[in-house]
Amino acid sequence: MTGFVLRRCLQALLVLWVMSFVIYALIGLMPGDPLDVMIASNPGATPEVVAHLRAIYGLDQPMPVRYWHWLMDALRGDFGFSRTHSEPVLIVLAPALVQTCKLMLISFILSVVLAFVLGVAAARKPGGWVDGFVSLFAFAGISVPVFWLALILIIVFAVQLHWLPASGMGTVGDNGLIDQIRHLTLPVATLTLASTGQFTRYVRAAMIETMRMDFIRTARAKGLGEGRLVIRHALRNALIPVVTIMALSFGTLFSGALVTETMFAQWGMGKMIYDAILANDYNLALVGLLFATLITLLSNLIADLAYGWLDPRISLK
């Protein structure tokens, strides 16, 4: 087990190094550079001043040289400054990361719980009315665009009923827990409904396949109770393919909820990365994308470790 984890960590470091070079090169291919906005706002800047600034920021050097300097600084813990925020990248990243953790973790946990409840209920009697209702709900959750769902929730609960705020991360002057929960309710509901449908389909399919296996029929013939049969035998075996989907989806949720964060004015990782790319904020965009890659790699590692716990026959060496 220890050797497996160490190998996966080394592989993760290699992937992060390759991704850092690819992302740095792609951002460098974008038209313009961080000084273009500064020069555009100061038309009186002479060519000599512009050349001097490019030399200070290292923009007059070839891309591989600039990347090497960035990599050496990053290994020392210096990820550079954000041009748009005039602060170190890690300081800018921290509040977006905290907001994303609150938003994504809550919605992910809720969607997983709902998916297991609905998927198991539908799989117990395939073709029944419960299965039909759950399948309809799952396909609706997959098919409905996230921005449309967010607009409907805003219209109903914020505009019509006035129960919840339409956007924002908190009321000015009110940092209480209740106020934060009220502002998180609609974006969490949007992400939960959008993710539950996909998870439910996989749980239902895996449970139906498992319930038809011989060991389930044998356990039922021996008189094992239905609840214990479903929870301790069928569900545990059905979790193996589902865990893979959920691990990959968690990495996507952590960095890709751009539409939801934009609709509800949430300053999270997705919105931060998007704004940084548009503003040619090289350092902030690069570190944000690398962090999203790291989360995806960690999710995959946790999923692999979960395989060994769910099925002792799987050996992690």
Backbone bond lengths (Angstrom), bond angles and torsions (degrees), N, CA, C in turn:
res aa  C-N    CA-C-N  psi(-1)  N-CA   C-N-CA  omega(-1)  CA-C   N-CA-C  phi
1 M - - - 1.463 - - 1.528 111.23 -
2 T 1.358 115.83 -45.30 1.466 119.56 -179.52 1.523 111.09 -63.84
3 G 1.341 116.05 -42.86 1.455 119.31 178.29 1.519 112.25 -62.76
4 F 1.334 116.62 -38.43 1.465 120.39 178.23 1.521 111.09 -62.93
5 V 1.330 116.98 -44.43 1.466 120.79 -179.58 1.521 110.73 -64.92
6 L 1.325 116.93 -40.80 1.463 120.00 179.29 1.528 111.09 -64.37
7 R 1.331 117.28 -41.83 1.465 119.41 178.01 1.527 111.33 -63.77
8 R 1.319 116.29 -41.67 1.457 119.05 179.00 1.525 111.47 -66.01
9 C 1.313 117.58 -35.32 1.468 120.00 176.99 1.522 111.02 -66.20
10 L 1.328 116.96 -41.00 1.466 120.10 177.14 1.527 110.41 -64.53
11 Q 1.326 117.07 -40.82 1.460 119.91 176.74 1.526 111.43 -63.45
12 A 1.338 115.98 -38.27 1.467 119.63 178.42 1.522 111.04 -63.45
13 L 1.339 116.70 -41.16 1.465 119.81 178.01 1.523 110.93 -63.17
14 L 1.327 116.68 -39.78 1.467 120.01 178.36 1.532 110.51 -64.77
15 V 1.317 117.18 -43.13 1.463 120.54 179.09 1.530 110.54 -63.64
16 L 1.321 116.67 -41.48 1.473 119.60 178.90 1.516 111.26 -63.42
17 W 1.329 117.04 -39.05 1.464 119.92 179.08 1.525 110.67 -65.29
18 V 1.331 117.14 -45.34 1.469 120.37 179.08 1.532 110.14 -64.26
19 M 1.326 116.55 -43.57 1.460 120.10 -179.55 1.521 111.53 -64.30
20 S 1.328 117.22 -37.39 1.460 119.53 179.24 1.523 110.88 -62.24
21 F 1.336 116.81 -40.37 1.465 119.68 178.61 1.526 111.03 -68.24
22 V 1.341 116.94 -43.03 1.469 120.27 -179.00 1.522 110.37 -63.87
23 I 1.333 116.43 -46.70 1.467 119.73 -178.87 1.523 110.61 -64.84
24 Y 1.327 117.04 -41.78 1.463 120.55 179.27 1.530 110.48 -61.63
25 A 1.338 116.01 -41.56 1.465 119.21 179.73 1.526 111.24 -67.52
26 L 1.333 117.64 -42.06 1.462 120.18 -179.54 1.526 111.86 -65.27
27 I 1.318 116.38 -41.77 1.465 119.19 177.83 1.524 110.22 -65.43
28 G 1.337 115.66 -37.06 1.458 118.91 178.78 1.516 113.42 -67.12
29 L 1.343 117.79 -23.08 1.456 121.24 178.24 1.525 113.17 -80.54
30 M 1.327 116.68 -9.73 1.462 119.40 178.34 1.529 110.05 -65.00
31 P 1.327 117.81 146.58 1.466 119.25 179.18 1.520 111.46 -64.19
32 G 1.334 115.01 137.40 1.458 119.82 179.51 1.518 111.35 84.78
33 D 1.316 115.59 177.27 1.444 122.54 176.85 1.526 108.31 -145.40
34 P 1.328 118.85 175.45 1.464 120.55 -176.20 1.527 114.77 -58.82
35 L 1.336 117.69 -20.89 1.466 119.09 -178.86 1.521 113.02 -83.99
36 D 1.315 118.48 -14.07 1.458 120.33 -176.06 1.522 111.94 -61.85
37 V 1.354 116.41 -42.79 1.464 119.65 179.03 1.520 110.43 -65.09
38 M 1.332 116.64 -40.34 1.454 120.62 179.52 1.527 110.92 -63.64
39 I 1.331 116.21 -40.70 1.459 120.35 -179.49 1.524 110.29 -70.69
40 A 1.355 116.97 -39.46 1.461 120.06 -179.84 1.518 111.93 -62.88
41 S 1.343 117.42 -32.88 1.464 120.21 179.26 1.519 112.51 -81.76
42 N 1.328 116.83 -6.98 1.467 120.53 179.50 1.535 108.03 -133.63
43 P 1.325 117.34 76.79 1.477 119.34 -175.23 1.520 113.38 -64.49
44 G 1.322 117.94 -13.28 1.466 120.27 -179.45 1.510 114.06 -83.00
45 A 1.331 117.22 -0.44 1.459 120.25 -178.81 1.527 110.08 -67.00
46 T 1.294 116.42 130.14 1.465 121.55 -179.56 1.523 110.42 -81.20
47 P 1.323 117.74 158.98 1.472 119.94 177.76 1.528 112.66 -57.91
48 E 1.359 115.89 -32.77 1.464 118.23 179.53 1.529 110.91 -66.31
49 V 1.334 116.31 -41.36 1.471 119.75 178.65 1.519 110.65 -64.94
50 V 1.342 116.29 -41.93 1.466 120.36 179.58 1.529 110.47 -62.20
51 A 1.324 117.06 -44.06 1.459 120.69 179.71 1.527 110.91 -64.18
52 H 1.346 115.79 -37.99 1.462 119.28 178.77 1.530 110.58 -65.46
53 L 1.323 117.47 -41.43 1.463 120.48 178.72 1.526 111.39 -65.17
54 R 1.330 116.41 -39.80 1.458 118.55 178.16 1.531 110.92 -63.99
55 A 1.316 117.07 -35.76 1.461 120.17 177.55 1.531 111.13 -68.33
56 I 1.349 117.15 -38.56 1.466 120.46 179.53 1.528 110.80 -63.91
57 Y 1.343 116.03 -44.24 1.463 120.07 -178.36 1.533 112.78 -84.20
58 G 1.325 117.70 -1.71 1.446 121.17 178.52 1.508 114.84 75.79
59 L 1.336 117.49 15.31 1.454 120.98 -176.89 1.526 112.63 -78.47
60 D 1.332 116.87 -8.38 1.457 119.90 177.59 1.522 111.88 -88.30
61 Q 1.334 117.72 -0.05 1.455 122.26 -178.88 1.529 110.17 -96.13
62 P 1.331 117.71 157.94 1.479 120.34 176.51 1.526 111.23 -62.03
63 M 1.318 115.85 155.69 1.458 120.85 -176.46 1.530 112.91 -59.09
64 P 1.354 120.42 -44.15 1.478 118.43 179.19 1.529 112.73 -60.39
65 V 1.334 117.68 -35.32 1.469 119.89 178.79 1.514 110.60 -67.82
66 R 1.346 116.61 -43.55 1.466 120.30 178.55 1.525 111.03 -62.49
67 Y 1.353 115.48 -40.57 1.461 118.21 178.95 1.521 110.63 -64.70
68 W 1.320 118.33 -40.24 1.470 120.49 -179.98 1.524 110.93 -61.85
69 H 1.321 117.17 -42.64 1.468 119.57 178.27 1.532 110.67 -63.61
70 W 1.347 116.16 -41.03 1.465 118.63 178.83 1.526 110.80 -63.99
71 L 1.338 117.76 -42.07 1.453 121.49 -178.62 1.518 111.18 -63.36
72 M 1.332 117.68 -42.05 1.459 120.34 179.06 1.523 111.11 -64.63
73 D 1.318 116.98 -40.59 1.472 119.76 176.99 1.525 111.05 -66.01
74 A 1.351 116.80 -39.37 1.467 120.08 -178.83 1.522 111.03 -65.53
75 L 1.332 117.72 -36.50 1.461 120.62 178.05 1.521 111.18 -65.73
76 R 1.314 117.41 -24.10 1.468 121.11 176.03 1.523 111.97 -90.04
77 G 1.326 117.52 3.10 1.456 121.18 178.84 1.505 114.64 90.72
78 D 1.329 117.89 6.98 1.464 121.85 179.57 1.528 108.43 -104.95
79 F 1.338 116.36 105.03 1.457 121.23 -178.99 1.523 112.89 -96.54
80 G 1.313 116.83 10.91 1.449 120.43 175.38 1.524 113.25 87.09
81 F 1.350 114.04 -177.62 1.457 122.13 -178.97 1.516 110.06 -105.96
82 S 1.317 114.69 149.32 1.459 120.54 172.41 1.519 108.41 -83.45
83 R 1.331 116.75 123.68 1.460 119.66 -177.62 1.519 112.15 -67.63
84 T 1.322 117.10 -38.42 1.462 119.95 -176.26 1.522 112.70 -77.00
85 H 1.343 117.77 -26.02 1.465 120.68 -178.10 1.527 112.83 -105.56
86 S 1.334 117.25 -10.86 1.477 122.26 179.73 1.522 111.29 55.17
87 E 1.319 116.34 39.12 1.461 122.91 177.91 1.520 108.98 -141.38
88 P 1.347 117.35 159.84 1.467 118.86 175.13 1.524 111.37 -57.20
89 V 1.320 115.20 146.79 1.464 120.61 -174.77 1.527 111.95 -58.78
90 L 1.328 117.46 -41.92 1.459 120.28 -177.62 1.521 112.00 -64.46
91 I 1.331 117.28 -33.26 1.466 119.90 178.11 1.529 110.16 -69.04
92 V 1.321 117.26 -38.45 1.469 120.87 178.10 1.529 110.18 -70.40
93 L 1.330 116.12 -35.93 1.455 120.59 -176.30 1.524 112.75 -70.81
94 A 1.320 117.84 -31.16 1.466 121.69 -172.05 1.533 113.63 -58.67
95 P 1.344 120.40 -52.88 1.479 118.28 -179.06 1.520 113.39 -64.22
96 A 1.337 117.61 -35.51 1.469 119.59 177.22 1.525 110.65 -65.74
97 L 1.327 116.87 -37.52 1.457 120.87 179.22 1.524 111.23 -67.12
98 V 1.333 116.60 -41.79 1.469 120.17 178.63 1.525 110.55 -62.55
99 Q 1.343 116.70 -44.38 1.461 119.91 179.98 1.525 111.18 -64.51
100 T 1.327 116.77 -39.98 1.456 120.27 178.66 1.525 111.10 -65.40
101 C 1.320 116.97 -40.13 1.467 120.09 178.46 1.523 110.59 -60.34
102 K 1.322 116.81 -44.61 1.461 119.53 179.43 1.523 111.18 -64.05
103 L 1.308 116.32 -44.75 1.461 120.86 -175.51 1.523 111.89 -71.85
104 M 1.326 116.93 -48.76 1.462 120.95 -173.12 1.521 112.79 -76.15
105 L 1.325 117.14 -42.03 1.459 118.82 -177.56 1.521 111.49 -64.43
106 I 1.334 116.59 -43.09 1.463 119.54 -179.93 1.530 110.42 -63.97
107 S 1.336 116.47 -47.90 1.463 119.50 -178.68 1.523 111.29 -66.07
108 F 1.323 118.22 -36.82 1.465 121.09 179.51 1.523 111.00 -65.59
109 I 1.324 117.21 -45.29 1.468 120.49 -179.92 1.528 110.68 -63.73
110 L 1.324 116.79 -44.38 1.462 119.94 179.75 1.527 111.51 -63.53
111 S 1.332 116.82 -43.09 1.473 119.39 -178.96 1.525 111.43 -66.57
112 V 1.326 117.79 -36.62 1.469 120.67 178.65 1.528 110.53 -66.44
113 V 1.329 116.87 -44.94 1.462 120.35 179.67 1.529 110.60 -62.09
114 L 1.331 116.72 -47.27 1.465 120.14 178.81 1.524 111.81 -62.18
115 A 1.327 116.52 -40.30 1.460 119.91 -179.01 1.521 111.58 -63.63
116 F 1.330 117.39 -41.04 1.462 119.72 178.97 1.529 111.24 -66.73
117 V 1.321 116.39 -43.19 1.471 119.23 -179.67 1.522 110.55 -63.25
118 L 1.336 117.27 -49.43 1.463 120.84 -177.76 1.528 111.60 -69.95
119 G 1.336 116.90 -41.17 1.462 119.48 -178.71 1.517 113.00 -64.91
120 V 1.337 116.96 -42.39 1.466 120.22 178.42 1.522 110.45 -67.29
121 A 1.330 117.47 -41.67 1.465 120.48 179.01 1.527 111.37 -61.81
122 A 1.326 116.79 -39.93 1.467 119.88 179.95 1.522 112.02 -71.64
123 A 1.332 117.14 -35.25 1.466 120.27 -175.80 1.516 113.15 -75.38
124 R 1.309 118.83 -20.05 1.467 120.41 -178.64 1.523 111.56 -65.88
125 K 1.343 117.46 -35.78 1.465 121.02 177.90 1.528 108.84 -135.34
126 P 1.328 117.48 80.48 1.471 119.99 -179.75 1.527 110.98 -60.41
127 G 1.314 115.82 135.73 1.448 121.00 -179.58 1.508 114.41 89.46
128 G 1.322 118.63 -7.58 1.455 121.95 178.90 1.514 111.95 -79.46
129 W 1.332 115.37 -178.99 1.462 118.80 -177.02 1.525 111.28 -70.07
130 V 1.335 116.91 -31.94 1.473 118.97 176.68 1.523 110.18 -66.58
131 D 1.306 116.08 -43.32 1.467 120.28 178.01 1.527 110.70 -62.06
132 G 1.320 117.51 -40.62 1.461 120.43 178.43 1.514 112.47 -63.82
133 F 1.332 116.16 -42.90 1.463 119.82 179.02 1.528 111.47 -64.98
134 V 1.331 116.19 -44.48 1.472 120.13 -179.47 1.529 110.40 -65.06
135 S 1.325 117.58 -41.37 1.466 120.53 178.89 1.523 111.35 -63.61
136 L 1.338 116.45 -40.49 1.462 120.16 177.08 1.523 110.94 -62.92
137 F 1.321 116.31 -43.75 1.467 120.71 178.57 1.529 111.01 -62.90
138 A 1.350 116.63 -41.60 1.465 120.41 -178.70 1.524 111.08 -65.70
139 F 1.327 117.85 -46.28 1.460 120.17 -179.72 1.526 111.31 -67.11
140 A 1.335 117.29 -34.04 1.463 119.81 176.03 1.526 110.68 -65.42
141 G 1.333 117.04 -41.72 1.462 120.16 179.00 1.517 112.63 -64.59
142 I 1.336 117.22 -34.01 1.458 121.06 179.06 1.523 111.05 -75.78
143 S 1.330 116.91 -36.62 1.459 121.39 -171.78 1.523 113.81 -83.71
144 V 1.326 117.49 -31.41 1.468 120.15 -175.23 1.531 109.76 -72.09
145 P 1.338 119.00 126.62 1.469 120.66 176.66 1.527 111.14 -62.52
146 V 1.315 115.98 143.89 1.456 120.51 -176.41 1.529 111.00 -64.23
147 F 1.338 117.23 -40.40 1.463 118.70 -178.20 1.525 111.09 -66.10
148 W 1.354 117.38 -35.16 1.462 120.65 178.47 1.527 110.70 -68.42
149 L 1.326 116.31 -41.83 1.465 120.73 177.25 1.525 110.82 -61.97
150 A 1.347 116.18 -41.89 1.463 119.42 178.20 1.521 111.43 -62.92
151 L 1.324 117.34 -41.68 1.465 120.81 178.59 1.533 111.55 -63.42
152 I 1.327 117.21 -41.74 1.467 120.34 179.29 1.528 110.42 -62.71
153 L 1.318 117.43 -44.15 1.459 120.29 179.35 1.528 111.33 -64.14
154 I 1.335 116.65 -38.64 1.466 119.70 178.18 1.526 110.56 -65.09
155 I 1.342 116.54 -45.02 1.464 120.36 -178.49 1.530 110.91 -62.60
156 V 1.332 116.74 -43.71 1.464 120.26 -174.91 1.520 111.87 -74.39
157 F 1.337 116.87 -53.23 1.460 120.10 -169.80 1.530 113.85 -91.43
158 A 1.331 117.49 -22.14 1.464 119.35 -179.75 1.524 112.08 -102.54
159 V 1.337 116.82 -45.81 1.470 120.21 -175.13 1.532 111.55 -83.97
160 Q 1.327 117.14 -48.05 1.466 120.51 -175.44 1.528 112.51 -81.48
161 L 1.311 116.95 -52.35 1.462 120.55 -174.52 1.530 113.89 -90.12
162 H 1.334 117.51 -21.16 1.475 122.42 -179.68 1.534 111.50 58.86
163 W 1.326 116.47 34.10 1.448 119.56 178.63 1.526 113.02 -85.73
164 L 1.331 115.99 -35.78 1.458 120.68 -172.67 1.522 109.92 -132.47
165 P 1.341 118.21 154.19 1.466 120.68 176.01 1.521 111.53 -69.46
166 A 1.314 116.28 147.61 1.461 120.92 -176.29 1.518 112.57 -76.45
167 S 1.316 117.97 -30.38 1.466 120.45 -176.79 1.514 109.00 -160.42
168 G 1.330 114.50 -179.95 1.460 120.26 178.69 1.515 111.92 96.43
169 M 1.332 114.75 169.49 1.461 121.67 -179.20 1.520 112.43 -109.59
170 G 1.327 117.29 -6.62 1.458 120.79 179.56 1.509 110.58 171.20
171 T 1.302 115.58 158.43 1.454 121.34 177.29 1.515 109.65 -81.16
172 V 1.323 116.91 137.54 1.463 121.51 -179.53 1.529 109.35 -61.00
173 G 1.333 115.50 126.59 1.455 120.40 179.61 1.512 114.21 86.98
174 D 1.333 117.94 -3.52 1.464 121.45 -179.48 1.516 108.96 -125.68
175 N 1.332 116.14 106.30 1.463 121.18 -179.35 1.521 111.74 -107.78
176 G 1.330 116.49 20.69 1.446 120.30 -177.47 1.512 113.24 -72.49
177 L 1.326 115.70 161.28 1.458 121.64 -178.44 1.530 111.28 -65.26
178 I 1.323 117.33 -39.71 1.461 120.74 -178.67 1.524 110.73 -62.44
179 D 1.320 116.90 -40.82 1.458 120.24 179.99 1.523 110.95 -65.75
180 Q 1.325 117.87 -39.94 1.461 120.49 178.04 1.522 111.33 -65.66
181 I 1.347 116.84 -38.60 1.462 120.25 178.31 1.524 110.21 -63.87
182 R 1.340 117.81 -40.99 1.458 120.72 179.94 1.527 111.42 -62.77
183 H 1.326 117.40 -38.83 1.465 120.56 179.93 1.527 111.95 -75.80
184 L 1.325 118.35 -23.42 1.457 121.28 179.91 1.532 112.76 -88.06
185 T 1.316 117.60 -16.12 1.466 120.57 -171.61 1.524 112.20 -60.64
186 L 1.323 118.21 -51.34 1.463 120.62 -176.92 1.531 112.85 -66.96
187 P 1.342 120.59 -47.48 1.476 117.87 177.24 1.522 113.12 -63.71
188 V 1.331 117.58 -36.81 1.469 119.72 177.16 1.526 110.30 -64.80
189 A 1.337 116.98 -42.58 1.468 120.29 178.18 1.520 111.09 -62.10
190 T 1.330 117.31 -39.51 1.466 120.46 179.52 1.524 111.62 -63.10
191 L 1.332 116.67 -49.26 1.460 119.98 -179.66 1.525 111.78 -67.05
192 T 1.325 116.95 -36.38 1.461 120.27 179.92 1.519 111.07 -64.61
193 L 1.325 116.90 -47.90 1.463 120.18 179.98 1.524 111.53 -65.07
194 A 1.340 116.79 -36.05 1.466 119.95 -179.66 1.525 112.37 -70.69
195 S 1.339 117.61 -28.96 1.472 120.95 -177.19 1.522 112.90 -93.19
196 T 1.325 117.10 -28.69 1.468 120.04 -174.41 1.517 111.85 -62.88
197 G 1.326 117.54 -38.48 1.456 120.15 -178.30 1.514 112.72 -59.24
198 Q 1.330 116.60 -46.15 1.464 120.19 -179.98 1.524 111.08 -64.57
199 F 1.326 117.25 -46.25 1.460 120.36 -179.85 1.529 111.40 -63.12
200 T 1.328 116.97 -39.40 1.460 121.03 -178.04 1.521 111.37 -62.26
201 R 1.319 117.36 -40.92 1.468 120.49 179.52 1.527 111.20 -60.63
202 Y 1.338 117.18 -43.03 1.459 120.03 -179.15 1.527 111.39 -69.46
203 V 1.334 117.24 -40.85 1.467 119.95 178.60 1.521 110.19 -63.35
204 R 1.325 116.71 -44.70 1.467 120.52 179.84 1.525 111.15 -61.21
205 A 1.336 117.41 -47.98 1.469 120.75 -178.72 1.524 111.42 -63.01
206 A 1.331 117.05 -43.49 1.465 120.03 -179.89 1.527 111.37 -66.59
207 M 1.327 117.79 -38.39 1.458 120.85 179.72 1.525 111.48 -68.47
208 I 1.326 117.53 -41.35 1.469 120.14 178.98 1.530 110.19 -62.03
209 E 1.320 116.51 -43.40 1.468 119.73 179.18 1.518 111.45 -64.63
210 T 1.329 117.51 -40.06 1.460 120.71 -179.00 1.527 111.70 -70.35
211 M 1.333 116.60 -39.38 1.473 120.16 -178.45 1.524 112.45 -65.06
212 R 1.330 118.27 -17.55 1.457 121.61 179.29 1.531 113.01 -92.36
213 M 1.307 117.77 0.86 1.463 120.35 -177.10 1.534 110.73 -78.49
214 D 1.330 114.46 162.09 1.463 120.75 -175.14 1.523 112.31 -65.41
215 F 1.323 118.54 -39.10 1.460 119.07 -175.78 1.527 111.23 -67.84
216 I 1.329 117.69 -26.53 1.462 120.05 175.70 1.525 110.19 -71.73
217 R 1.330 116.75 -43.24 1.462 119.59 177.55 1.529 110.91 -63.41
218 T 1.330 116.90 -37.84 1.470 120.31 178.80 1.525 110.53 -65.51
219 A 1.328 116.27 -44.33 1.465 119.40 179.29 1.518 111.29 -63.82
220 R 1.318 117.46 -38.86 1.467 120.18 178.60 1.536 110.33 -67.99
221 A 1.344 116.88 -37.57 1.461 119.73 178.89 1.519 111.84 -66.40
222 K 1.326 117.76 -27.91 1.462 120.93 178.39 1.523 112.61 -79.59
223 G 1.334 116.41 -2.09 1.455 120.06 176.19 1.513 114.72 91.81
224 L 1.330 117.82 16.97 1.462 120.13 178.98 1.528 109.97 -66.58
225 G 1.327 116.68 136.90 1.453 121.14 -179.12 1.523 112.34 -60.19
226 E 1.335 116.02 148.79 1.457 120.57 -175.47 1.522 111.96 -63.09
227 G 1.329 117.01 -41.84 1.461 119.61 -179.64 1.516 112.47 -62.86
228 R 1.325 116.94 -46.65 1.465 120.67 178.50 1.519 110.75 -66.28
229 L 1.339 116.57 -37.00 1.464 120.36 179.15 1.517 111.42 -61.28
230 V 1.331 116.32 -43.83 1.459 120.90 -176.36 1.528 110.78 -73.19
231 I 1.329 116.71 -47.18 1.464 120.29 -172.80 1.521 112.34 -75.50
232 R 1.322 117.81 -49.84 1.458 120.88 -170.93 1.527 113.24 -85.90
233 H 1.322 118.11 -24.69 1.463 120.03 -175.23 1.531 111.98 -111.20
234 A 1.311 116.01 -58.43 1.473 118.58 -174.78 1.527 111.71 -70.27
235 L 1.331 117.29 -48.99 1.465 119.86 -174.49 1.512 111.99 -64.14
236 R 1.318 117.64 -40.70 1.462 119.41 -178.32 1.519 111.69 -63.34
237 N 1.318 117.57 -38.86 1.467 120.32 177.66 1.525 112.18 -74.10
238 A 1.322 116.66 -30.55 1.467 119.85 179.14 1.516 112.58 -75.95
239 L 1.327 117.41 -16.10 1.463 120.32 -175.85 1.522 113.08 -71.19
240 I 1.328 118.45 -24.16 1.468 120.50 -171.90 1.524 112.41 -59.32
241 P 1.345 120.83 -52.63 1.476 118.16 177.27 1.513 113.19 -69.53
242 V 1.343 117.38 -29.22 1.463 120.57 -178.58 1.527 110.67 -69.23
243 V 1.328 116.93 -36.72 1.462 120.64 -178.75 1.523 110.64 -59.95
244 T 1.319 117.76 -38.08 1.472 120.87 179.16 1.520 111.01 -61.64
245 I 1.330 116.61 -46.79 1.461 120.47 -179.70 1.521 110.70 -62.84
246 M 1.307 117.31 -42.80 1.462 120.26 -177.87 1.521 111.70 -68.29
247 A 1.334 116.83 -36.14 1.470 119.45 178.68 1.527 110.96 -64.97
248 L 1.331 116.84 -44.23 1.461 119.97 178.29 1.522 111.08 -66.82
249 S 1.324 117.46 -37.41 1.458 120.56 -179.34 1.520 111.24 -69.11
250 F 1.320 117.66 -31.53 1.462 119.93 -179.93 1.521 110.88 -64.24
251 G 1.335 116.92 -42.35 1.460 119.37 177.01 1.506 112.33 -62.76
252 T 1.340 116.72 -38.16 1.461 120.75 177.81 1.517 111.23 -67.22
253 L 1.321 116.56 -42.99 1.462 120.48 179.19 1.522 111.07 -61.52
254 F 1.318 116.30 -37.90 1.460 119.89 -172.81 1.519 112.44 -65.93
255 S 1.326 116.61 -29.11 1.463 118.56 -176.15 1.519 113.69 -121.65
256 G 1.314 117.74 -9.53 1.455 118.81 -169.66 1.506 116.57 -112.78
257 A 1.333 118.80 12.23 1.466 120.73 -179.59 1.527 110.47 -84.69
258 L 1.323 115.54 47.32 1.461 120.19 -175.81 1.527 111.44 -64.96
259 V 1.336 116.61 -42.80 1.466 119.89 -177.10 1.520 110.42 -63.27
260 T 1.319 116.85 -46.46 1.466 120.38 -179.16 1.522 111.03 -64.03
261 E 1.323 117.11 -43.61 1.465 119.67 -179.97 1.522 111.48 -65.55
262 T 1.323 117.31 -34.28 1.461 120.27 178.15 1.525 110.89 -71.43
263 M 1.326 117.68 -43.48 1.460 121.25 -178.53 1.518 112.09 -62.65
264 F 1.319 117.40 -35.75 1.465 121.08 -176.04 1.525 112.70 -107.71
265 A 1.339 117.50 12.92 1.470 122.28 177.53 1.527 111.20 53.52
266 Q 1.330 115.80 48.50 1.465 121.82 177.92 1.525 109.02 -100.95
267 W 1.335 116.57 124.48 1.465 120.67 179.85 1.521 108.87 -85.70
268 G 1.339 115.29 85.23 1.452 121.07 179.30 1.511 111.84 -115.48
269 M 1.335 116.13 -170.25 1.455 121.21 -175.19 1.526 111.95 -64.94
270 G 1.328 117.09 -42.39 1.460 119.75 -179.07 1.512 112.30 -61.38
271 K 1.333 116.82 -48.02 1.467 121.62 179.65 1.524 110.62 -65.63
272 M 1.318 117.54 -39.24 1.458 121.00 -179.56 1.524 111.30 -64.32
273 I 1.350 117.28 -45.17 1.460 120.41 -179.84 1.525 110.39 -64.60
274 Y 1.316 116.89 -42.31 1.466 121.17 179.77 1.524 111.12 -61.46
275 D 1.317 117.71 -47.97 1.471 121.20 179.43 1.522 111.50 -63.92
276 A 1.345 116.92 -38.13 1.461 120.25 -178.89 1.532 110.96 -66.07
277 I 1.321 117.40 -39.23 1.470 120.47 179.06 1.525 110.10 -66.22
278 L 1.331 117.31 -43.84 1.461 120.10 -179.98 1.526 111.83 -64.09
279 A 1.316 116.89 -33.24 1.465 121.11 -177.54 1.530 112.96 -90.08
280 N 1.349 117.60 6.60 1.466 120.88 -176.90 1.529 112.38 56.14
281 D 1.334 114.88 34.36 1.464 120.36 176.26 1.527 107.51 -85.49
282 Y 1.339 115.84 84.07 1.454 122.06 -170.31 1.528 112.33 -54.56
283 N 1.316 116.49 -53.49 1.464 120.46 -172.38 1.521 111.63 -63.21
284 L 1.321 116.82 -44.76 1.467 120.01 -177.66 1.528 111.19 -66.87
285 A 1.333 117.24 -43.84 1.470 120.17 179.13 1.524 110.90 -63.97
286 L 1.320 117.07 -42.05 1.459 120.65 -177.74 1.522 111.32 -64.66
287 V 1.323 117.35 -47.71 1.466 120.32 -178.79 1.523 110.65 -66.97
288 G 1.331 117.84 -38.84 1.453 120.45 178.16 1.523 112.49 -61.99
289 L 1.323 117.01 -44.50 1.462 121.11 178.80 1.529 111.74 -67.76
290 L 1.322 117.02 -37.46 1.464 119.56 177.13 1.528 111.20 -66.40
291 F 1.320 116.62 -36.91 1.460 119.04 178.03 1.525 110.60 -66.21
292 A 1.329 116.86 -38.91 1.468 120.01 176.28 1.527 110.54 -62.75
293 T 1.337 117.19 -39.04 1.461 120.56 176.35 1.520 111.46 -63.43
294 L 1.342 116.29 -41.70 1.462 120.42 178.89 1.530 111.35 -62.10
295 I 1.324 117.49 -41.43 1.461 120.66 179.24 1.530 110.59 -62.88
296 T 1.334 117.06 -40.91 1.459 120.83 178.57 1.527 111.05 -63.49
297 L 1.341 117.38 -42.17 1.463 120.96 178.67 1.522 111.10 -64.85
298 L 1.322 117.36 -41.43 1.466 120.26 178.47 1.526 111.09 -65.79
299 S 1.318 117.12 -37.40 1.467 120.39 177.62 1.521 110.98 -62.24
300 N 1.328 116.32 -41.88 1.468 119.76 178.20 1.524 111.73 -65.42
301 L 1.344 116.75 -37.70 1.458 120.13 178.38 1.528 110.92 -65.33
302 I 1.322 116.48 -43.23 1.470 120.10 177.95 1.522 110.65 -62.73
303 A 1.334 116.76 -38.47 1.468 120.07 178.16 1.531 110.78 -63.66
304 D 1.325 117.71 -41.49 1.468 120.26 178.94 1.528 111.36 -64.65
305 L 1.336 116.84 -39.62 1.463 119.65 177.01 1.523 111.39 -66.91
306 A 1.320 116.26 -33.65 1.468 119.78 178.50 1.523 111.23 -67.20
307 Y 1.348 117.39 -30.50 1.470 119.67 177.70 1.533 110.77 -57.67
308 G 1.329 116.08 -45.48 1.461 119.70 -178.92 1.515 112.76 -65.03
309 W 1.327 116.96 -31.02 1.462 119.77 178.02 1.528 111.48 -76.17
310 L 1.320 116.53 -38.31 1.460 120.49 -178.40 1.528 111.93 -73.50
311 D 1.331 116.81 -36.97 1.463 120.88 -177.12 1.532 108.39 -131.98
312 P 1.316 119.02 101.92 1.487 121.72 -178.79 1.522 113.17 -60.06
313 R 1.341 117.66 -17.39 1.465 119.61 179.53 1.517 111.93 -70.77
314 I 1.337 117.22 -19.93 1.463 121.48 179.55 1.522 108.50 -80.67
315 S 1.306 116.25 122.45 1.458 121.64 -178.34 1.514 110.11 -103.67
316 L 1.323 116.25 126.60 1.470 122.08 177.57 1.509 107.82 -104.07
317 K 1.308 116.53 101.45 1.460 121.66 -179.01 1.513 110.33 -122.20
